[in-house]
Amino acid sequence: MTERTIPKKPAPAPDFTALIAGVRLRNPVIAASGTFGYAREYEGLLDIAGLGGICTKGLTLAARPGNQGRRLHETPSGLMNSIGLENPGIPAFIERELPRLRTLGPAVIANLSGSTVEEYVEGARLLDASEVDMIELNISCPNVKAGGMAFGLDSAAAASVTGPVRKAAPHKPLMVKLSPNAPDLAAVARSCVNAGADALSLVNTFKALAIDIRARKPVFGNISAGLSGPAIRPIAVRMVWELWEVVKVPLVGMGGIACAEDALEFLLAGAVAVQVGSATFAHPPAMTEIIAGIGEYMKEQDLHCLGELSIR
């Protein structure tokens, strides 16, 4: 008799699903705020439908023109930006941009910015009544009523805006985006969670300065600017690792992610998802490749879901 060989069943594909405060993403890769616009510029350059989420450009209650003068400056392994909160305003976003974003497939995360608590609150109220999936509260904005210091640099100031926004948007998950420039980031994170944050994203850009030695003056009209890119990644990974130990809400990591290996560092450190920003400027398909790379890694490691990936 001839021995029959029973064919092996193919191993099931890894489950890429990421869950952030009740919002289910098809995978853990999100386009970061300020680097993807409202997705129009990237149509045809990558598989937008395959992304886990899209975080909008920073939105304010009223339209803003953004900063004048130079806006971008490259540094070794990094990118400095002083874009400003150029956006059409929340009412115009909801009317003109959101309906199209909803058709693309990924979760839509609205990045909410402002200069006063009142402005944040009214913006949150409008977004709560809209079709966005989640609000990302940007507390790196200057508090004009407190001398221009960013809300996110102080735990009391962070809570003073997180709490009212939480009350103004009771129907949407609230993720607070933390500034790495805070002297005590853990204290700010705890205050945001205590004030009602459902999740935290970190880190925003690092405050930096570049000087034009020919002109003998700062490169940017606002003097300092935000530093992003691969140079900040090890610091950002360290901050995710440390915050995982002090707060019990989902963490979304970002900062210098350019490939799957970079994203995996954040996921292994305790993040449930990642945001990719500067890399998309240089290489538009970067996020698609990162998603594929995470999948290959999970197969190699015989991991079946993202929950098995974290070492925390």
Residue pairs with C-beta under 8 A, 6 or more apart in sequence:
11 299
12 304
13 295
14 295
14 298
14 299
14 303
14 304
14 305
15 304
15 305
15 306
16 26
16 27
16 28
16 52
16 291
16 294
16 295
16 306
17 24
17 25
17 26
17 27
17 305
17 306
18 24
18 25
18 27
18 28
18 52
18 272
18 273
18 306
19 25
19 250
19 272
20 134
20 173
20 175
20 198
20 199
20 250
20 252
20 272
20 273
21 134
21 173
21 174
21 175
21 198
21 199
21 249
21 250
22 173
22 198
23 107
23 133
23 134
23 173
24 107
25 52
25 53
25 106
25 107
25 273
26 50
26 52
26 105
26 106
27 50
27 51
27 52
27 291
27 294
28 52
28 263
28 267
28 271
28 272
28 273
28 274
28 294
28 306
29 51
29 52
29 53
29 263
29 273
29 274
29 276
29 287
29 290
29 291
29 294
30 51
30 52
30 53
30 54
30 55
30 106
30 107
30 109
30 252
30 273
30 274
30 275
30 276
31 39
31 51
31 53
31 54
31 55
31 106
31 275
31 276
31 277
31 280
31 287
32 55
32 254
32 275
32 276
32 277
32 280
33 55
33 56
33 57
33 58
33 109
33 111
33 136
33 138
33 177
33 275
33 277
34 57
34 58
34 81
34 83
34 111
34 277
35 276
35 277
35 278
35 280
35 281
36 42
36 54
36 55
36 57
36 277
36 280
37 57
38 56
38 57
38 93
38 97
38 100
38 101
39 48
39 54
39 101
39 104
42 48
42 280
42 284
45 284
45 285
46 284
46 285
46 286
46 287
46 288
47 288
48 54
48 104
48 105
48 106
49 104
49 105
49 106
50 105
50 288
50 291
51 105
51 106
51 287
51 288
51 291
52 106
52 107
52 273
52 291
53 106
53 107
53 108
53 109
53 133
53 273
54 101
54 104
54 106
54 107
54 108
54 109
55 109
55 110
55 111
55 136
55 275
56 93
56 97
56 101
56 108
56 109
56 110
56 111
57 86
57 87
57 111
58 85
58 87
58 111
58 112
58 113
58 138
58 141
59 87
59 89
59 90
59 93
59 110
59 111
59 112
59 113
59 123
59 127
60 85
60 87
60 89
60 90
60 113
60 114
60 115
60 119
60 123
61 89
61 90
61 114
61 119
61 122
61 123
61 126
62 89
63 87
63 88
63 89
63 92
64 84
64 85
64 86
64 87
64 89
65 84
65 86
66 83
66 84
66 85
66 86
67 82
67 83
67 84
67 86
67 220
67 221
67 222
68 221
69 82
69 220
69 221
70 82
70 219
70 220
70 221
71 81
71 82
71 83
71 84
72 79
72 80
72 81
72 83
73 79
73 80
73 81
73 210
73 219
73 220
73 225
74 80
75 208
75 210
75 227
75 229
75 231
76 231
77 229
77 230
77 231
77 256
78 227
78 228
78 229
78 230
78 231
78 232
78 256
78 278
79 227
79 228
79 229
79 278
79 281
80 208
80 210
80 219
80 220
80 225
80 226
80 227
80 228
81 205
81 225
81 226
81 228
82 220
82 221
82 222
82 225
82 226
85 113
85 141
87 93
88 96
88 97
90 112
90 123
90 126
90 127
91 126
93 110
94 126
94 127
94 130
98 108
98 130
98 131
98 132
99 131
101 108
102 108
102 131
107 133
107 134
108 131
108 132
108 133
108 134
109 132
109 133
109 134
109 135
109 136
109 175
110 127
110 130
110 132
110 134
110 135
110 136
111 136
111 138
111 177
112 120
112 123
112 124
112 127
112 135
112 136
112 137
112 138
112 165
113 120
113 123
113 138
113 141
114 120
114 123
114 141
114 161
115 141
115 142
115 143
115 144
116 143
116 144
116 145
117 145
117 160
117 161
117 164
120 137
120 161
120 164
120 165
121 164
121 165
121 168
122 168
124 135
124 137
124 164
124 165
124 168
124 169
125 168
125 169
127 135
127 169
127 172
128 135
128 168
128 169
128 170
128 171
128 172
132 172
133 172
133 173
134 172
134 173
134 174
134 175
135 165
135 169
135 172
135 173
135 174
135 175
136 175
136 176
136 177
136 201
137 161
137 162
137 165
137 174
137 175
137 176
137 177
137 197
138 177
138 204
139 150
139 151
139 152
139 157
139 158
139 161
139 162
139 176
139 177
139 178
139 179
139 192
140 150
140 151
140 152
140 177
140 179
140 181
140 204
140 205
141 150
141 151
142 148
142 149
142 150
143 149
143 150
143 151
143 157
143 161
146 157
149 157
150 157
150 179
150 181
151 157
151 158
151 160
151 161
152 158
152 177
152 178
152 179
152 181
152 182
152 188
152 204
153 179
153 181
153 182
153 183
153 188
154 182
154 188
155 184
155 187
155 188
155 190
155 191
156 191
158 176
158 188
158 191
158 192
158 195
159 191
159 192
159 194
159 195
162 174
162 176
162 191
162 192
162 195
162 196
162 197
163 195
163 196
165 174
165 196
166 174
166 195
166 196
166 197
167 196
173 198
173 199
174 196
174 197
174 198
174 199
175 197
175 198
175 199
175 200
175 201
175 252
176 192
176 197
176 199
176 200
176 201
177 200
177 201
177 202
177 204
178 185
178 188
178 189
178 192
178 200
178 201
178 202
178 203
178 204
179 188
179 203
179 204
180 202
180 203
180 204
180 205
180 206
180 232
180 235
180 236
180 239
180 255
181 206
181 207
182 188
185 202
185 239
185 242
185 243
186 242
186 243
186 246
189 200
189 202
189 243
189 246
189 247
190 246
190 247
192 200
193 200
193 247
193 248
193 249
197 249
198 249
198 250
199 249
199 250
199 251
199 252
200 243
200 247
200 249
200 250
200 251
200 252
201 251
201 252
201 253
201 254
201 275
202 236
202 239
202 240
202 243
202 251
202 252
202 253
202 254
202 255
203 232
203 235
203 236
203 239
203 254
203 255
204 226
205 225
205 226
205 227
205 228
205 232
206 226
206 227
206 228
206 232
206 235
207 224
207 225
207 226
207 227
208 224
208 225
208 226
208 227
209 218
209 223
209 224
209 225
210 218
210 219
210 220
210 225
211 217
211 218
211 219
212 218
212 219
218 224
219 225
228 255
228 256
228 277
228 278
229 256
229 278
230 256
230 258
230 262
231 256
232 255
232 256
233 255
233 256
233 257
233 262
233 265
235 255
236 253
236 254
236 255
236 256
236 266
237 253
237 255
237 265
237 266
237 269
240 251
240 253
240 266
240 269
240 270
240 271
241 269
241 270
241 312
243 251
243 270
244 251
244 269
244 270
244 312
250 272
250 273
251 270
251 271
251 272
252 271
252 272
252 273
252 274
252 275
253 266
253 267
253 269
253 271
253 273
253 274
253 275
254 266
254 274
254 275
254 276
254 277
256 262
256 278
257 263
257 266
257 274
257 275
257 276
257 277
257 279
257 290
258 276
258 278
258 279
258 282
258 283
258 286
259 279
259 286
259 289
259 290
259 293
260 289
260 290
260 292
260 293
260 294
260 296
260 297
261 293
262 290
263 274
263 276
263 290
263 293
263 294
264 293
264 294
264 297
264 309
266 274
267 273
267 274
267 294
267 306
267 309
267 310
268 309
268 310
268 311
268 312
269 310
269 311
269 312
270 310
270 312
272 306
274 290
276 286
276 287
276 290
279 286
279 287
280 286
280 287
297 303
298 304
298 306
298 309
301 309
303 309
